[in-house]
Amino acid sequence: MKWNILLVCTIILVFNACAPNKPYRVIGPIDCKTDIDKCKKSYLEKHENYDLAFVEFSERGNLFSNERASKVLEKIKEQAASKKGVALITFIHGWKHNAHNDDANVKDFKKVLKEISEIEITLPNGTKQRILNERKLMGLYIGWRGLSVHGLGLENGTFWDRKAVAEKMGKGVSDILLNVNSLINQKKENLSLTIGHSFGGAITLSAMNKIVLTKLIEAKYSGNKPSNFGDGIILLNPAIEANEILQLKEESMRVGNKITDNTSRPLMYIVSSKGDTATHCIFPPGQFLGTALNWNEEDLTRQYNNTEYILDEYDLDLETIGNYKPFRTGEILDKENQKEILKEKKLTFNENELGDWKYQSKCNENSSEYLPCTENEPLQFLYTSKSFIGDHGDIFNRNVKSYLASIISNSLYNQTSGANVFEKCSNKDKSFNFWGCFDYHYSNFE
């Protein structure tokens, strides 16, 4: 009898712990300053210095509502066609998150938007203005059932189930991203960044893989720089195996070897942290059980710059795209550890200071540990110390915000050919100074 009661109680607890497969954002545009309660369920929140739109998908990768998505796209179209244009930041969340008003990613994304909208700069002529000037700032939050159960620690056991769902999401998200990009391309004054985190990074890569591959192949044969998708795609601690990006990485290397223009911007940034326990410790064992035991992996022989490299498909399946060491094009390292690293590995740093860290390029090394790369490579694989990104979900900290603000500053610099870039983001020769720009934003963010 006791066991029957225990079983019933367990079933009830698990049932109540399930997060529903339903949309959270079902109410039309709301001014969040005047109607806080309705704002919590609005798919278009209006705030003082920014708007935040939501588009939500079912577990099968389908839009919950074509009508709501269309109204969001209409709003983006309206802002993109306005006199001063729009700055749009799209965020695709990952594991253990959704579009609920109380979700930590929703709260943090709002804070980031507010802070970016308030960044003030001083132009060379002494004039002060907000970094986006009069552009409207919009956020687009792509929601899905990244949190399927909650409470009692049950959510920690859903990693592989949610990974399978994320891999189905690309088809629907691709359509939204392409629509948005088409609208943004109406005017050169518009800005657009696409950010995917964790399984959201997997969704982003799945949605953009063929699009990015097409851009790289066209650039390879034309000899031109690849056209960007907006102002860049950023994957933060992406939870997807390295095998899924191998083709893009190889094409990126071929294109990078042909680019001599130092003003070329990356098409995609892959940023991963040493402190990311989820992708370092949870991902490989699960991949071993789910993939490595079911596939016959081989050693892949490659010739790069007249040197032979062996890529093990087993390693490519077990490690994520950001943790796979041969792909890395740069590292952000703790300054206090640099002397030890220099002594052990006999490496040399370039002079790029990055707040309390230092950036080390892997493109100047003749090491068999890394695939050969160039500074102008369209895909940049950046590996950070734990102090820069503390753990899997530490993606909205001061350091990451400064990095994002620097990418936005770079886009503004390119739009005006450097005419309106402020001093900290400009070298003496008027070229863009990414690292100085990072320091400026780092000193101004909380």
C-alpha positions, -999 to 999 in steps of 0.1 A, spaced: 0 0 0 28 24 9 45 17 -24 13 24 -43 9 58 -26 46 66 -33 41 57 -69 10 79 -73 28 108 -55 58 105 -78 36 105 -109 17 136 -97 50 154 -89 64 146 -123 32 156 -141 31 189 -123 68 195 -131 62 193 -168 64 227 -186 36 229 -212 43 228 -250 24 261 -255 31 297 -263 36 322 -235 32 353 -257 -3 356 -270 -13 393 -264 -7 420 -290 15 451 -287 16 465 -251 31 496 -236 49 480 -207 52 513 -188 14 516 -185 2 479 -184 27 457 -166 4 426 -163 -5 424 -199 31 431 -209 41 397 -194 21 379 -221 27 403 -250 45 392 -281 55 428 -287 66 447 -256 71 484 -259 97 499 -235 111 534 -232 142 529 -253 136 496 -271 109 472 -282 111 434 -276 92 410 -299 87 373 -294 82 345 -319 75 310 -304 78 275 -319 64 241 -309 85 211 -302 82 200 -338 97 232 -351 65 248 -362 53 283 -354 25 284 -328 9 313 -347 16 325 -383 -5 356 -375 15 366 -345 48 360 -363 35 381 -393 27 410 -370 62 409 -355 77 409 -391 55 438 -400 68 458 -370 104 450 -380 96 460 -416 81 493 -404 112 501 -382 136 490 -409 120 513 -434 120 543 -411 142 574 -416 169 564 -392 166 527 -395 166 499 -368 192 480 -348 178 445 -343 193 419 -319 178 384 -323 184 359 -294 177 322 -296 177 307 -261 189 272 -251 185 245 -226 162 250 -195 147 283 -209 116 295 -227 97 328 -234 80 330 -200 82 365 -184 100 351 -154 126 332 -174 162 343 -165 171 347 -202 141 370 -209 150 392 -179 187 393 -188 180 400 -225 158 430 -215 186 443 -194 211 440 -222 188 458 -246 183 486 -221 220 490 -215 229 490 -252 202 516 -259 218 539 -233 255 537 -244 268 572 -249 298 581 -270 318 612 -278 325 618 -315 359 632 -328 343 666 -330 334 665 -293 297 659 -298 280 634 -275 253 610 -287 240 575 -281 258 549 -299 228 539 -320 221 576 -326 184 578 -336 180 542 -347 152 522 -330 166 493 -310 146 461 -312 151 427 -297 137 395 -312 134 366 -288 130 332 -304 112 309 -279 109 271 -278 105 244 -251 140 244 -239 126 238 -204 104 207 -205 103 199 -168 112 219 -137 117 214 -100 133 186 -80 163 189 -103 145 171 -130 155 196 -157 191 185 -154 181 151 -168 166 165 -200 199 175 -219 197 148 -246 159 150 -250 161 188 -255 191 184 -279 170 162 -301 142 188 -301 166 216 -308 179 198 -339 143 198 -354 139 236 -348 162 248 -376 137 245 -404 112 270 -389 138 293 -374 156 295 -408 124 310 -424 121 337 -397 158 346 -399 157 349 -437 126 370 -435 142 393 -410 174 396 -429 155 405 -461 137 433 -442 169 446 -426 186 448 -460 162 475 -471 185 502 -458 222 504 -452 216 522 -419 200 491 -404 219 468 -381 213 432 -372 230 406 -349 218 370 -345 228 353 -312 223 316 -303 231 302 -269 236 265 -259 210 245 -279 199 278 -293 234 278 -309 226 244 -323 193 258 -337 211 288 -352 237 266 -368 211 243 -382 191 272 -395 220 290 -411 243 261 -422 233 260 -459 230 298 -461 265 303 -447 279 275 -468 265 291 -499 281 325 -490 315 308 -485 315 288 -517 304 319 -537 333 339 -521 358 311 -528 351 311 -565 345 348 -570 376 359 -550 355 384 -531 348 387 -494 317 367 -484 286 388 -478 276 389 -441 243 378 -427 233 410 -411 262 422 -390 271 388 -378 260 355 -363 272 348 -327 271 313 -311 277 314 -273 287 281 -256 270 263 -285 259 227 -276 264 210 -310 291 185 -321 321 198 -341 312 174 -369 283 197 -377 305 226 -386 335 209 -402 324 217 -438 319 254 -429 353 255 -411 371 241 -441 354 265 -466 362 293 -442 399 284 -442 399 284 -480 382 318 -482 404 333 -455 435 325 -475 422 347 -503 411 377 -483 437 405 -481 414 433 -470 419 439 -432 385 455 -429 368 422 -435 344 413 -407 337 377 -395 305 361 -408 302 340 -377 317 341 -342 318 309 -321 326 318 -285 330 290 -259 344 290 -224 367 267 -204 342 271 -176 313 256 -195 308 223 -176 277 213 -196 295 211 -229 328 198 -214 315 172 -190 279 163 -199 280 166 -237 308 140 -245 294 110 -225 260 116 -240 274 118 -275 293 86 -268 261 67 -259 239 84 -286 263 87 -315 297 71 -312 282 37 -304 260 38 -334 283 51 -361 316 39 -376 339 69 -374 370 72 -395 402 92 -395 400 120 -420 432 129 -438 436 166 -448 462 187 -465 464 223 -453 493 245 -464 513 215 -475 510 199 -441 491 167 -434 465 167 -406 444 138 -392 409 147 -380 393 119 -360 355 117 -366 352 102 -331 366 134 -316 345 155 -339 314 138 -326 322 139 -289 333 175 -287 313 207 -293 322 231 -321 337 256 -296 356 230 -275 372 212 -304 408 225 -301 419 223 -338 392 248 -348 403 276 -325 414 308 -341 420 327 -309 419 326 -271 411 351 -243 434 343 -214 438 355 -179 467 379 -175 479 363 -143 483 330 -161 501 343 -191 537 339 -178 531 303 -170 514 296 -203 543 314 -222 568 294 -203 551 260 -208 541 264 -245 567 289 -256 540 310 -273 540 346 -281 511 371 -275 501 398 -298 496 432 -281 458 431 -279 446 440 -244 410 430 -236 399 445 -203 414 423 -177 424 397 -203 446 394 -233 437 380 -267 460 355 -283 456 347 -320 462 311 -330 468 322 -366 504 331 -360 514 297 -346 530 268 -365 514 242 -342 500 208 -352 474 213 -324 455 239 -345 444 240 -381 461 268 -400 440 300 -400 441 337 -410 430 368 -391 405 374 -419 388 340 -417 350 344 -420 344 319 -391 361 329 -358 364 303 -331 371 321 -298 379 301 -266 378 320 -233 390 315 -198 366 307 -170 369 343 -157 356 357 -190 326 334 -192 320 316 -159 298 287 -169 273 275 -195 247 301 -188 270 331 -180 263 348 -213 250 382 -204 279 393 -181 299 425 -184 325 409 -206 301 394 -232 281 426 -233 313 445 -240 321 421 -268 287 425 -283 288 463 -281 322 462 -298 308 442 -327 280 467 -330 306 495 -329 325 478 -357 293 477 -379 287 514 -373 323 521 -382 319 502 -415 286 520 -423 302 554 -422 337 544 -434 350 554 -400 336 590 -402 316 587 -370 336 562 -350 347 575 -316 383 578 -305 385 546 -284 374 525 -313 398 540 -338 435 536 -344 458 564 -355 454 554 -391 416 556 -386 413 518 -389 389 501 -364 404 492 -330 383 463 -317 403 458 -285 403 495 -276 366 495 -283 361 465 -260 380 483 -232 358 514 -236 326 495 -233 340 473 -205 347 504 -185 312 517 -189 291 485 -183 283 473 -148 
